[in-house]
Amino acid sequence: MRNIRRALRITFLVVLALFLHYVLPQQDVARIVGTEIIRTDLSGVNRIFYAQADAGGQQLDTRDLRLINTVRKRTYLLGFVRGGDQTMVYRNEDTGWIYPPYFKFDSSDLQAEANDMTSTSANPEWVVITHYGWRIRWLTVFPNAISIREAPGPDYRPIPWVNLLVLAGLVALGFFLRAMWAQFRERTLDPIADAAGDRIDRAQAGAQERRGRFRRWLDSWKS
Amino acid sequence: MQFVRLIVILAVVLTVFYVCISLYSRSVRRERLEETWDAAPQGDAGARRRFIEQGMADYESSLRKRLILLVYVIPICLISLIMYLVN
C-alpha cells in the first residue's frame, strides 16, 4: 500500500514537473538565421503541442505556420550549464485566450521583429528568445517563441524572473491550500467524526445493555 | 468564443476559490475568538456565545472580509499585465 502511494506521488510529481517545464517560459540566447512559413497538417498526435489558428480566425484542418530558424547556445540542466552552438527552430503562433496563458496575439509583429534581427555568422546579432515548449523531432513539434529582445552578447545569461515568481507563487499556494485543509479537518471533519464515534459508542452500549437483559431473563429460567 | 470560454472558466474557478477562502477565513476568525475567550473567560457559556457572535458580526462588516474580493481582482490585473508585456 505504501509503495503504491509512493509510486502515485512520484508519478504525480514527474507529470507536474514536465508540465511546468513545458509551459513556463525559457530564455535562449540565439542568432536568427531566417524566418519561413510552412503549411502544416496537424494530426491527432501532435495537435496538443500546437496552439490554434491566429486569434480571430477560423479553425481549419490545415494552415500556415510561422517558423523562426536560429542558431542558439546549447543549454543543459535548466540552463545552468552552457554548451556550443545548436540549430533550433521556433514556431510563432498566437496562444490566444486559453492555454498556455501567455495571451499572445502579436505573432505577425514578432515575425517582423525576427526578420529585422536576422544576421549572418560573419556579423552575428545575438538576441534573447523567450519561448515555451519543446522541440520534439519525431513529432515535428516546435517550441513557441513569445518575444525577442537584444542580447548584450553570446555569453549573456538571462535570469528567469518569471519562473522564480511563478514557482514561488505555486509553493505559497500549496502551503495555503494545506493550511485550509488542516483548518477544515480540525473544525469540520473531526467534530463530525467525533459525533459519529459517540453515536456508535452509544448504540453499542445500548445493544450490550439489551443483550445483558436478555441473558438475565434466560438465566432466570435456570435452576 | 475563446474569450467567452476564458471568462466562464475564470468565473467558475475564482468563485470556488472565493467560497473556500471565505469559509477558511471565517473559521480561523471564530477559532481565534474562542481562544481569546478561553484564555480569559468572563462569564458563563451564554456570555461566551454572545462574545463570539459579536466578534463574528464585527468580522462580517470588516475590511478583511472585503479583501477576499481581491481573489477576483488580482487574476484580472495579472492577465492585463501579461497581455501588456507580451504584446
Interface residues (C-beta under 8 A of the other chain):
Chain A: Q52 A55 G96 W97 I98 P101 Y102 F103 K104 F105 D106 D109 I146 S147 A179 M180 Q183 F184 R187 T188
Chain B: Q2 F3 R5 L6 C20 I21 L23 Y24 S27 V28 R30 E31 I79 I82 M83 V86 N87
